[in-house]
Amino acid sequence: MEIQDIVAIVTGGASGLGEATVNLLVENGAKAAILDMNEDKGQALVEKLGSDNVIFVKTNVSSESEAQYAINQAVEQFGYVNALVNCAGITSPKKVLNRENKANSLDSFNKEIQVNLVGTYNMIRLAVEKMATNTPNEDGERGVIVNTASVAAFDGQIGQPGYSASKGGITAMTLPIARELARQGIRVMTIAPGLFLTPMAAGATEEQKQALESMIPFPKRFGKASEYAKLVQSIIEIPMLNGETIRLDGAIRMQPK
């Protein structure tokens, strides 16, 4: 698909990987609907990029009604939607057992599953309902979906059972959904980032960041959000990319802790 023909919904689009994706797509002629819980950052991005190019809708991606409303707003504003980039996600590290060897509560595990996994599926199922009505391009494409997993899906660390499970679920459902939506001409891909400079990493100390960077074979630094956005652009533009998860991680394999 050509970027200038894209109308994208980007969840988590007000910061981090999502914000970089919105910036890159719009700079190359696309339109975008920013879905996020942070109103201040979302509205600031609208002011920066222009209300003719982007809209912001405060959205809890795990809510059926809020997700449906946001998608409807995007279609009403731009006429159609043919791309969905799922960047919304949270992390709430917690071990199975606490220091007293008692079971930790289910709260953080449930929240990570709801936002990261259920939220991603919720957005996919509602967005493809709109995409399936699009006029196909010369390759027969009607839409493209890019999900965000994590290297934690493959080598999660101690304290990441909920996060790893949620991201592993995103990776696991990529192929079956791609297979199902093939007849509608809708592609489904997933990116599994490694260590990136996003709001999730903002709380780390310099010492912690240096220790993490030392684990990355090459390049020996955190990934840039712009690099994630460039991969999203490539996925949109290359029709043969379908049904796969791409690790974007500098060849890192996370240690147990």
Backbone as JSON, one array per atom type, in Angstrom:
{
  "sequence": "MEIQDIVAIVTGGASGLGEATVNLLVENGAKAAILDMNEDKGQALVEKLGSDNVIFVKTNVSSESEAQYAINQAVEQFGYVNALVNCAGITSPKKVLNRENKANSLDSFNKEIQVNLVGTYNMIRLAVEKMATNTPNEDGERGVIVNTASVAAFDGQIGQPGYSASKGGITAMTLPIARELARQGIRVMTIAPGLFLTPMAAGATEEQKQALESMIPFPKRFGKASEYAKLVQSIIEIPMLNGETIRLDGAIRMQPK",
  "N": [[0.83, -1.19, 0.0], [0.42, 2.28, -0.66], [1.86, 4.92, 1.16], [0.72, 7.48, 1.11], [-1.91, 6.92, 0.66], [-2.91, 5.99, 2.95], [-5.02, 5.69, 5.78], [-4.66, 5.66, 9.03], [-5.25, 4.05, 12.15], [-3.84, 4.55, 15.21], [-3.04, 3.09, 18.1], [-2.13, 3.97, 21.44], [-0.93, 6.17, 20.5], [-0.01, 8.67, 21.31], [2.45, 8.87, 22.46], [5.88, 7.65, 22.68], [6.51, 4.67, 20.81], [4.17, 4.71, 19.3], [3.66, 7.45, 18.9], [5.91, 8.18, 17.34], [5.33, 6.67, 15.1], [2.93, 7.83, 14.17], [3.91, 10.41, 13.56], [5.77, 9.82, 11.46], [4.14, 8.59, 9.49], [2.28, 10.64, 8.87], [4.0, 12.67, 8.02], [4.7, 11.59, 5.61], [2.45, 11.76, 4.09], [0.15, 10.39, 4.95], [-2.98, 9.96, 6.79], [-4.12, 10.08, 10.21], [-5.6, 8.58, 13.1], [-5.32, 9.19, 16.43], [-5.27, 7.19, 19.17], [-5.46, 7.13, 22.58], [-4.88, 7.29, 26.15], [-3.89, 9.56, 27.23], [-4.78, 12.7, 27.21], [-3.63, 15.29, 27.06], [-1.12, 14.97, 25.74], [-2.03, 13.81, 23.4], [-3.67, 15.81, 22.24], [-1.75, 17.76, 21.91], [-0.22, 16.67, 19.89], [-2.02, 16.72, 17.8], [-2.22, 19.48, 17.43], [0.36, 19.98, 16.58], [0.6, 18.5, 14.16], [-1.63, 19.12, 12.73], [-5.15, 19.5, 12.35], [-6.37, 18.66, 10.04], [-4.98, 16.48, 9.3], [-4.73, 14.69, 11.43], [-6.62, 13.21, 14.12], [-7.63, 13.12, 17.57], [-8.68, 10.7, 19.88], [-9.72, 9.96, 23.02], [-9.19, 6.86, 24.4], [-9.84, 3.75, 25.85], [-8.46, 0.87, 25.02], [-9.32, -1.68, 25.61], [-11.98, -1.52, 25.98], [-15.04, -2.2, 24.52], [-17.04, -0.38, 23.65], [-15.72, 2.13, 23.67], [-13.6, 1.7, 21.89], [-15.02, 1.13, 19.54], [-16.35, 3.56, 19.15], [-14.15, 5.28, 18.7], [-13.07, 4.25, 16.3], [-15.23, 4.67, 14.6], [-15.22, 7.46, 14.62], [-12.84, 8.0, 13.28], [-13.41, 7.01, 10.7], [-15.55, 8.66, 10.05], [-14.27, 11.13, 9.97], [-12.2, 10.84, 8.03], [-13.15, 9.21, 6.0], [-12.53, 6.51, 5.5], [-10.79, 3.61, 6.84], [-7.73, 2.03, 6.6], [-5.52, 1.0, 7.83], [-4.18, -0.28, 10.83], [-2.37, 0.28, 13.69], [-1.22, -1.19, 16.44], [-0.11, -0.01, 19.3], [-0.6, 0.5, 21.95], [0.04, -0.25, 25.3], [0.96, -1.71, 28.48], [3.1, -2.2, 31.34], [3.57, -4.03, 34.29], [5.48, -5.08, 36.42], [5.61, -8.05, 38.3], [6.24, -10.69, 40.51], [5.41, -14.23, 40.72], [5.37, -15.24, 43.31], [5.57, -13.5, 46.45], [7.96, -11.86, 48.66], [7.6, -13.24, 50.99], [7.01, -15.71, 50.16], [4.36, -16.0, 49.45], [1.44, -16.12, 47.43], [1.22, -13.67, 44.93], [-1.18, -11.03, 44.14], [-3.81, -11.22, 41.64], [-4.2, -8.92, 40.25], [-2.33, -7.21, 38.74], [-1.5, -8.98, 36.74], [-3.93, -9.58, 35.43], [-4.57, -6.99, 34.48], [-2.5, -6.42, 32.65], [-2.96, -8.42, 30.73], [-5.53, -7.69, 29.88], [-5.22, -5.03, 28.8], [-2.97, -5.22, 27.02], [-3.23, -7.67, 25.48], [-6.05, -8.4, 25.17], [-6.95, -5.86, 24.51], [-5.56, -5.38, 22.11], [-6.65, -7.4, 20.45], [-9.33, -6.62, 20.53], [-9.28, -4.14, 19.18], [-8.43, -5.02, 16.66], [-10.55, -6.73, 15.77], [-12.71, -4.98, 15.55], [-11.76, -3.0, 13.83], [-11.21, -4.37, 11.43], [-13.71, -4.94, 10.5], [-14.52, -2.59, 9.34], [-12.45, -2.28, 7.45], [-12.89, -4.4, 5.71], [-14.82, -3.54, 3.98], [-13.59, -1.82, 2.28], [-12.5, -0.63, -0.95], [-10.54, -2.74, -2.88], [-6.97, -2.46, -3.58], [-4.62, -2.57, -6.39], [-3.24, -4.9, -5.77], [-5.11, -6.29, -4.49], [-5.45, -5.63, -1.89], [-7.07, -4.6, 1.09], [-6.53, -3.69, 3.59], [-4.19, -3.29, 6.36], [-2.64, -4.57, 9.26], [-0.67, -3.84, 12.06], [0.77, -5.15, 14.8], [2.06, -4.81, 18.18], [4.32, -6.66, 19.86], [6.75, -8.03, 21.94], [10.18, -8.72, 22.81], [9.97, -10.04, 25.13], [8.01, -11.88, 24.77], [9.31, -14.1, 23.92], [11.68, -14.46, 25.44], [11.13, -13.84, 28.24], [11.66, -12.09, 31.33], [12.35, -12.71, 34.86], [9.65, -11.84, 36.9], [8.04, -10.95, 34.92], [5.65, -12.39, 34.16], [2.93, -11.75, 33.45], [3.23, -9.71, 31.52], [4.84, -11.0, 29.59], [3.13, -13.12, 28.92], [0.97, -11.72, 27.8], [2.17, -10.47, 25.58], [3.17, -12.7, 24.28], [0.78, -13.87, 23.57], [-0.16, -12.06, 21.65], [1.73, -12.46, 19.63], [1.19, -15.18, 19.07], [-1.41, -15.12, 18.03], [-1.15, -13.85, 15.63], [-0.62, -15.24, 13.14], [-2.97, -17.03, 12.8], [-5.0, -15.08, 12.56], [-4.13, -13.63, 10.36], [-4.32, -15.62, 8.41], [-7.08, -16.05, 8.39], [-8.05, -13.53, 7.53], [-7.05, -13.26, 5.02], [-8.65, -13.71, 2.75], [-10.14, -11.42, 2.7], [-8.29, -9.65, 1.93], [-6.64, -8.44, 3.83], [-3.8, -7.8, 5.58], [-1.78, -9.08, 8.31], [0.58, -8.3, 10.68], [3.24, -8.51, 13.12], [5.38, -6.72, 15.31], [8.17, -7.26, 17.33], [9.64, -5.53, 19.59], [12.87, -4.91, 21.09], [14.89, -3.54, 23.54], [13.88, -0.35, 23.91], [13.9, 3.24, 23.76], [11.45, 4.44, 25.32], [8.48, 5.73, 27.01], [8.08, 3.68, 28.9], [10.64, 2.94, 29.62], [11.54, 5.11, 30.91], [11.79, 5.35, 33.66], [14.12, 4.11, 34.45], [17.39, 4.12, 35.89], [20.52, 5.76, 35.03], [22.6, 3.97, 35.41], [21.24, 1.54, 35.33], [20.31, 1.63, 32.7], [22.73, 1.55, 31.26], [23.61, -0.99, 31.97], [21.66, -2.55, 30.76], [22.03, -1.87, 28.06], [24.49, -3.01, 27.62], [23.88, -5.63, 27.21], [23.02, -5.88, 24.64], [23.9, -7.11, 21.53], [24.46, -5.73, 18.97], [23.22, -2.81, 17.36], [24.95, -1.32, 20.14], [23.02, -0.03, 21.97], [19.98, 1.54, 23.11], [16.99, 0.98, 21.24], [15.57, 3.22, 18.81], [12.55, 5.08, 18.71], [11.87, 5.99, 16.22], [12.98, 4.09, 14.55], [11.36, 1.89, 14.91], [9.03, 2.99, 13.78], [9.83, 3.24, 11.12], [9.97, 0.57, 10.38], [7.28, -0.11, 10.56], [6.35, 1.42, 8.41], [7.63, 0.1, 6.28], [6.37, -2.41, 6.43], [3.76, -1.71, 5.77], [4.16, -0.96, 3.13], [5.14, -3.2, 1.78], [3.71, -5.82, 0.29], [4.09, -8.62, 0.58], [4.77, -9.12, 3.18], [3.39, -10.74, 5.72], [1.5, -12.32, 8.27], [3.53, -12.8, 10.19], [5.95, -12.43, 12.87], [8.27, -9.97, 13.55], [11.37, -9.63, 15.01], [12.78, -6.82, 16.5], [15.48, -5.92, 17.6], [18.29, -5.75, 17.86], [19.61, -8.16, 18.11], [19.41, -9.06, 20.74], [19.08, -11.33, 23.49], [17.21, -11.79, 26.14], [18.34, -11.94, 29.52], [17.71, -14.03, 32.47], [17.2, -12.22, 34.57]],
  "CA": [[0.0, 0.0, 0.0], [1.15, 3.54, -0.7], [1.66, 5.65, 2.41], [-0.16, 8.63, 0.92], [-3.28, 6.44, 0.61], [-3.19, 5.37, 4.24], [-5.69, 6.29, 6.94], [-4.25, 4.72, 10.07], [-5.58, 4.18, 13.57], [-2.64, 4.2, 15.98], [-3.31, 3.07, 19.53], [-0.93, 4.4, 22.14], [-0.31, 7.06, 19.51], [0.38, 9.98, 21.84], [3.83, 8.87, 22.98], [6.71, 6.48, 22.39], [6.49, 4.05, 19.49], [2.98, 5.16, 18.59], [3.85, 8.84, 18.46], [6.87, 8.17, 16.24], [4.63, 6.13, 13.94], [2.03, 8.88, 13.69], [4.74, 11.45, 12.94], [6.34, 9.36, 10.19], [3.08, 8.38, 8.51], [1.72, 11.92, 8.45], [5.04, 13.36, 7.25], [4.75, 10.99, 4.27], [1.19, 11.95, 3.38], [-0.97, 9.62, 5.5], [-3.83, 10.54, 7.83], [-4.06, 9.2, 11.37], [-6.4, 8.78, 14.3], [-4.51, 8.88, 17.6], [-6.04, 6.66, 20.29], [-4.59, 7.1, 23.75], [-5.53, 7.75, 27.37], [-3.28, 10.83, 27.62], [-5.4, 13.75, 26.41], [-2.72, 16.43, 26.85], [-0.15, 14.63, 24.7], [-2.76, 13.57, 22.16], [-4.07, 17.09, 21.66], [-0.52, 18.46, 21.49], [0.19, 16.09, 18.61], [-2.96, 17.25, 16.81], [-1.82, 20.86, 17.16], [1.63, 19.93, 15.85], [0.47, 17.92, 12.82], [-2.76, 19.73, 12.03], [-6.41, 18.77, 12.49], [-6.73, 18.07, 8.75], [-4.19, 15.26, 9.13], [-4.88, 13.77, 12.57], [-7.59, 13.47, 15.17], [-7.34, 12.4, 18.8], [-9.84, 10.18, 20.6], [-9.33, 9.28, 24.25], [-9.72, 5.51, 24.23], [-9.37, 2.55, 26.53], [-8.55, -0.1, 23.92], [-9.99, -2.92, 26.03], [-13.41, -1.25, 26.06], [-15.69, -2.36, 23.22], [-17.75, 0.84, 23.26], [-14.76, 3.2, 23.4], [-12.88, 1.36, 20.67], [-15.94, 1.29, 18.43], [-16.56, 5.0, 18.96], [-12.94, 5.86, 18.11], [-12.99, 3.81, 14.91], [-16.28, 5.4, 13.87], [-14.77, 8.85, 14.47], [-11.81, 8.02, 12.23], [-14.08, 6.84, 9.42], [-16.34, 9.87, 9.8], [-13.36, 12.24, 9.65], [-11.34, 10.62, 6.86], [-13.85, 8.47, 4.96], [-12.25, 5.08, 5.58], [-9.61, 3.21, 7.61], [-7.11, 0.87, 5.97], [-4.35, 0.56, 8.6], [-4.27, -0.25, 12.29], [-1.09, 0.02, 14.35], [-1.5, -1.38, 17.87], [1.06, 0.28, 20.15], [-1.01, 0.68, 23.34], [0.5, -1.33, 26.16], [1.43, -1.37, 29.81], [3.86, -3.23, 32.04], [3.45, -3.92, 35.74], [6.24, -6.26, 36.86], [5.27, -8.68, 39.59], [6.56, -12.11, 40.55], [4.34, -15.14, 41.11], [5.41, -15.27, 44.77], [6.21, -12.35, 47.07], [9.16, -12.19, 49.46], [7.22, -14.18, 52.05], [6.58, -16.92, 49.45], [2.91, -16.01, 49.33], [1.01, -15.79, 46.07], [0.85, -12.28, 44.66], [-2.54, -10.87, 43.66], [-4.04, -11.36, 40.2], [-4.55, -7.62, 39.67], [-1.42, -6.73, 37.7], [-1.55, -9.94, 35.64], [-5.18, -9.34, 34.7], [-4.53, -5.7, 33.79], [-1.62, -6.55, 31.48], [-3.66, -9.23, 29.73], [-6.65, -6.91, 29.36], [-4.78, -3.91, 27.96], [-2.03, -5.61, 25.96], [-3.72, -8.74, 24.61], [-7.47, -8.21, 24.85], [-7.06, -4.57, 23.83], [-5.1, -5.56, 20.73], [-7.66, -8.18, 19.73], [-10.54, -5.79, 20.44], [-9.08, -3.17, 18.11], [-8.37, -5.74, 15.38], [-11.86, -7.25, 15.34], [-13.59, -3.87, 15.19], [-11.19, -2.28, 12.68], [-11.31, -5.13, 10.18], [-15.1, -4.84, 10.04], [-14.52, -1.43, 8.45], [-11.52, -2.52, 6.35], [-13.44, -5.39, 4.77], [-15.7, -2.85, 3.02], [-12.78, -0.95, 1.42], [-12.23, -1.04, -2.33], [-9.16, -3.27, -2.91], [-6.04, -1.85, -4.52], [-4.23, -3.46, -7.5], [-2.8, -6.18, -5.21], [-6.24, -6.9, -3.78], [-5.38, -5.26, -0.47], [-8.06, -3.7, 1.68], [-6.05, -3.16, 4.87], [-3.01, -3.88, 6.99], [-2.59, -4.43, 10.71], [0.65, -4.05, 12.66], [0.68, -5.27, 16.25], [3.32, -4.68, 18.91], [4.58, -7.64, 20.91], [7.98, -7.71, 22.67], [11.06, -9.88, 22.95], [9.51, -10.76, 26.32], [7.18, -13.0, 24.32], [10.2, -15.24, 23.66], [12.61, -14.65, 26.55], [10.69, -12.98, 29.35], [12.49, -12.1, 32.53], [11.69, -12.92, 36.14], [8.79, -10.71, 37.22], [7.27, -10.57, 33.73], [4.71, -13.41, 33.67], [1.78, -11.12, 32.81], [3.68, -8.99, 30.32], [5.26, -12.01, 28.61], [1.94, -13.85, 28.46], [0.18, -10.85, 26.93], [2.89, -10.28, 24.32], [3.19, -13.99, 23.61], [-0.53, -14.06, 22.97], [-0.21, -11.26, 20.43], [2.52, -13.19, 18.64], [0.53, -16.44, 18.71], [-2.64, -14.94, 17.24], [-0.85, -13.16, 14.38], [-0.81, -16.12, 11.98], [-4.35, -17.43, 12.54], [-5.81, -13.95, 12.1], [-3.68, -13.35, 8.98], [-4.89, -16.66, 7.55], [-8.52, -15.8, 8.26], [-8.34, -12.28, 6.83], [-6.45, -13.27, 3.68], [-9.67, -13.62, 1.71], [-10.58, -10.03, 2.64], [-7.18, -8.81, 1.49], [-6.14, -7.69, 4.98], [-2.58, -8.42, 6.11], [-1.56, -8.95, 9.75], [1.98, -8.47, 11.07], [3.58, -8.11, 14.49], [6.76, -6.33, 15.59], [8.57, -7.56, 18.71], [10.79, -4.68, 19.91], [13.72, -5.2, 22.23], [15.01, -2.41, 24.47], [13.67, 0.91, 23.21], [13.73, 4.45, 24.58], [10.03, 4.8, 25.36], [8.08, 6.08, 28.39], [8.24, 2.52, 29.78], [12.03, 2.88, 30.07], [11.89, 6.42, 31.47], [12.08, 5.28, 35.09], [15.4, 3.45, 34.71], [18.54, 4.98, 36.18], [21.59, 5.67, 34.02], [23.33, 2.73, 35.67], [20.41, 0.45, 34.83], [20.3, 1.71, 31.24], [24.02, 1.08, 30.77], [23.65, -2.44, 32.16], [20.8, -3.13, 29.73], [22.66, -1.68, 26.76], [25.62, -3.93, 27.5], [23.35, -6.93, 26.82], [22.63, -5.85, 23.23], [25.08, -7.36, 20.7], [24.73, -4.59, 18.08], [24.05, -1.75, 17.93], [24.96, -1.38, 21.59], [22.25, 1.11, 22.46], [18.54, 1.35, 23.05], [16.38, 1.27, 19.96], [14.9, 4.52, 18.68], [11.15, 4.95, 18.28], [11.82, 6.24, 14.77], [13.32, 2.83, 13.88], [10.11, 1.13, 14.92], [8.13, 3.62, 12.81], [10.3, 2.9, 9.77], [9.57, -0.81, 10.09], [5.84, -0.05, 10.27], [6.22, 1.92, 7.03], [8.02, -0.98, 5.37], [5.32, -3.43, 6.44], [2.64, -1.17, 5.0], [4.51, -0.82, 1.72], [5.55, -4.47, 1.17], [2.56, -6.72, 0.39], [4.42, -10.0, 0.93], [4.93, -9.24, 4.63], [2.08, -11.14, 6.23], [1.42, -13.47, 9.16], [4.81, -13.05, 10.83], [6.46, -11.53, 13.9], [9.65, -9.55, 13.3], [12.09, -9.11, 16.17], [13.5, -5.58, 16.23], [16.09, -5.99, 18.94], [19.75, -5.74, 17.91], [20.03, -9.54, 18.42], [19.43, -9.33, 22.16], [18.32, -12.41, 24.1], [17.15, -11.31, 27.52], [18.76, -12.82, 30.6], [16.6, -14.28, 33.42], [16.88, -11.01, 35.33]],
  "C": [[0.87, 1.25, 0.0], [0.82, 4.36, 0.54], [0.67, 6.8, 2.24], [-1.63, 8.23, 0.83], [-3.76, 5.91, 1.95], [-4.0, 6.28, 5.16], [-5.5, 5.29, 8.07], [-4.85, 5.07, 11.42], [-4.35, 3.71, 14.32], [-2.98, 4.25, 17.46], [-2.0, 3.34, 20.28], [-0.18, 5.43, 21.33], [0.17, 8.4, 20.01], [1.8, 10.03, 22.36], [4.58, 7.64, 22.48], [6.64, 5.98, 20.96], [5.31, 4.54, 18.66], [3.12, 6.58, 18.07], [4.81, 8.92, 17.29], [6.22, 7.66, 14.96], [3.69, 7.16, 13.33], [2.82, 9.96, 12.95], [5.23, 11.03, 11.55], [5.27, 9.19, 9.12], [2.54, 9.71, 7.98], [2.73, 12.72, 7.63], [5.12, 12.84, 5.82], [3.39, 10.97, 3.58], [-0.01, 11.18, 3.88], [-1.82, 10.48, 6.43], [-3.84, 9.57, 9.01], [-5.06, 9.6, 12.44], [-5.57, 8.3, 15.48], [-5.44, 8.42, 18.72], [-5.11, 6.5, 21.48], [-5.41, 7.54, 24.96], [-5.03, 9.13, 27.8], [-3.81, 11.95, 26.72], [-4.43, 14.89, 26.08], [-1.75, 16.15, 25.71], [-0.85, 14.4, 23.35], [-3.15, 14.86, 21.48], [-2.86, 17.89, 21.19], [-0.05, 17.95, 20.13], [-0.74, 16.56, 17.49], [-2.57, 18.67, 16.43], [-0.54, 20.9, 16.33], [1.42, 19.52, 14.39], [-0.71, 18.48, 12.03], [-4.01, 18.88, 12.07], [-6.92, 18.21, 11.16], [-6.07, 16.71, 8.55], [-4.42, 14.23, 10.22], [-6.05, 14.19, 13.45], [-7.15, 12.69, 16.4], [-8.65, 11.96, 19.44], [-9.34, 9.46, 21.85], [-9.99, 7.91, 24.28], [-9.04, 4.5, 25.14], [-9.56, 1.41, 25.54], [-9.23, -1.4, 24.31], [-11.49, -2.74, 26.19], [-14.03, -1.35, 24.68], [-16.33, -1.06, 22.75], [-16.79, 1.97, 22.91], [-13.99, 2.94, 22.11], [-13.76, 1.56, 19.44], [-16.18, 2.76, 18.12], [-15.36, 5.63, 18.26], [-12.8, 5.49, 16.64], [-14.03, 4.54, 14.06], [-15.88, 6.86, 13.64], [-13.74, 8.97, 13.36], [-12.45, 7.91, 10.85], [-14.89, 8.08, 9.06], [-15.46, 11.03, 9.35], [-12.67, 12.05, 8.3], [-11.98, 9.77, 5.76], [-13.65, 6.97, 4.99], [-11.05, 4.87, 6.51], [-9.02, 2.0, 6.92], [-5.81, 0.43, 6.65], [-4.65, 0.7, 10.08], [-2.9, -0.6, 12.85], [-1.35, -0.02, 15.85], [-0.23, -1.19, 18.7], [0.69, 0.41, 21.63], [-0.57, -0.52, 24.17], [0.97, -0.83, 27.5], [2.32, -2.5, 30.32], [3.78, -2.97, 33.53], [4.14, -5.13, 36.35], [5.82, -6.77, 38.23], [5.57, -10.17, 39.5], [5.33, -12.93, 40.94], [4.22, -15.18, 42.63], [6.06, -14.0, 45.3], [7.37, -12.8, 47.95], [8.86, -13.15, 50.61], [6.75, -15.52, 51.47], [5.06, -17.11, 49.47], [2.54, -15.6, 47.91], [0.66, -14.32, 45.94], [-0.57, -12.23, 44.1], [-2.6, -11.01, 42.14], [-4.14, -10.01, 39.49], [-3.65, -7.21, 38.52], [-1.42, -7.67, 36.5], [-2.78, -9.7, 34.78], [-5.13, -8.05, 33.89], [-3.66, -5.77, 32.54], [-2.28, -7.36, 30.36], [-4.78, -8.42, 29.08], [-6.2, -5.81, 28.4], [-3.98, -4.4, 26.77], [-2.63, -6.61, 24.97], [-5.17, -8.54, 24.19], [-7.67, -6.9, 24.1], [-6.62, -4.65, 22.38], [-6.13, -6.32, 19.9], [-8.94, -7.37, 19.51], [-10.43, -4.8, 19.29], [-9.06, -3.86, 16.74], [-9.77, -6.1, 14.9], [-12.8, -6.13, 14.9], [-13.08, -3.11, 13.96], [-11.38, -3.05, 11.38], [-12.74, -5.16, 9.63], [-15.24, -3.67, 9.06], [-13.64, -1.7, 7.22], [-12.1, -3.44, 5.28], [-14.34, -4.75, 3.73], [-14.92, -1.94, 2.08], [-12.68, -1.51, 0.0], [-10.78, -1.54, -2.39], [-8.29, -2.52, -3.9], [-5.62, -2.88, -5.57], [-3.72, -4.81, -7.03], [-3.93, -6.91, -4.49], [-6.28, -6.57, -2.3], [-6.5, -4.31, -0.06], [-7.57, -3.09, 3.0], [-4.81, -3.87, 5.35], [-3.02, -3.57, 8.49], [-1.17, -4.71, 11.18], [0.48, -4.03, 14.18], [2.06, -5.09, 16.89], [3.39, -5.73, 20.0], [5.83, -7.16, 21.68], [8.88, -8.93, 22.65], [10.71, -10.68, 24.21], [8.58, -11.91, 25.97], [8.0, -14.26, 24.16], [11.16, -15.51, 24.8], [12.3, -13.66, 27.67], [11.55, -13.16, 30.59], [11.66, -12.4, 33.79], [10.9, -11.66, 36.5], [7.93, -10.26, 36.06], [6.23, -11.61, 33.28], [3.51, -12.82, 32.93], [2.14, -10.45, 31.5], [4.06, -9.99, 29.22], [4.07, -12.78, 28.05], [1.13, -13.01, 27.49], [0.86, -10.66, 25.58], [3.03, -11.59, 23.55], [1.88, -14.3, 22.94], [-0.69, -13.29, 21.68], [0.54, -11.96, 19.3], [1.79, -14.44, 18.14], [-0.7, -16.23, 17.84], [-2.39, -14.26, 15.89], [-1.13, -14.03, 13.16], [-2.26, -16.54, 11.77], [-5.24, -16.29, 12.06], [-5.43, -13.59, 10.67], [-4.28, -14.36, 8.01], [-6.38, -16.4, 7.32], [-8.82, -14.61, 7.36], [-7.75, -12.21, 5.43], [-7.51, -13.1, 2.59], [-10.28, -12.22, 1.61], [-9.47, -9.09, 2.16], [-6.62, -7.93, 2.6], [-4.94, -8.45, 5.57], [-2.45, -8.15, 7.61], [-0.11, -9.27, 10.08], [2.17, -8.03, 12.52], [5.06, -7.77, 14.56], [7.03, -6.64, 17.06], [9.82, -6.73, 19.05], [11.59, -5.24, 21.09], [13.71, -4.03, 23.19], [14.94, -1.1, 23.69], [13.51, 2.06, 24.2], [12.29, 4.93, 24.45], [9.69, 5.21, 26.79], [8.21, 4.92, 29.37], [9.65, 2.45, 30.38], [12.46, 4.14, 30.81], [12.31, 6.35, 32.93], [13.42, 4.65, 35.43], [16.5, 4.47, 34.98], [19.57, 4.83, 35.07], [22.37, 4.37, 34.18], [22.55, 1.52, 35.13], [20.4, 0.44, 33.3], [21.61, 1.19, 30.64], [24.13, -0.44, 30.88], [22.8, -3.14, 31.09], [21.44, -3.02, 28.36], [23.82, -2.65, 26.54], [25.18, -5.32, 27.07], [23.05, -7.02, 25.33], [23.87, -6.06, 22.37], [25.43, -6.19, 19.78], [23.43, -4.13, 17.43], [23.87, -1.68, 19.45], [24.3, -0.13, 22.18], [20.77, 0.73, 22.45], [18.05, 1.65, 21.63], [15.7, 2.64, 19.99], [13.47, 4.29, 18.19], [11.01, 5.15, 16.79], [12.16, 4.97, 13.98], [12.12, 1.9, 13.83], [9.17, 1.67, 13.84], [8.54, 3.28, 11.38], [9.93, 1.47, 9.4], [8.07, -0.89, 9.82], [5.62, 0.4, 8.83], [6.56, 0.82, 6.02], [6.95, -2.07, 5.29], [4.12, -2.97, 5.62], [2.93, -1.24, 3.51], [4.83, -2.14, 1.02], [4.46, -5.51, 1.34], [2.88, -8.14, 0.84], [4.69, -10.19, 2.42], [3.56, -9.52, 5.24], [2.22, -12.35, 7.16], [2.67, -13.78, 9.95], [5.1, -12.04, 11.92], [7.93, -11.24, 13.62], [10.26, -9.03, 14.6], [12.89, -7.88, 15.73], [14.3, -5.28, 17.49], [17.62, -5.96, 18.99], [20.35, -7.08, 18.31], [20.11, -9.84, 19.9], [18.63, -10.59, 22.49], [18.37, -12.12, 25.59], [17.61, -12.38, 28.52], [17.61, -13.03, 31.6], [16.21, -13.06, 34.24], [17.98, -9.97, 35.13]]
}
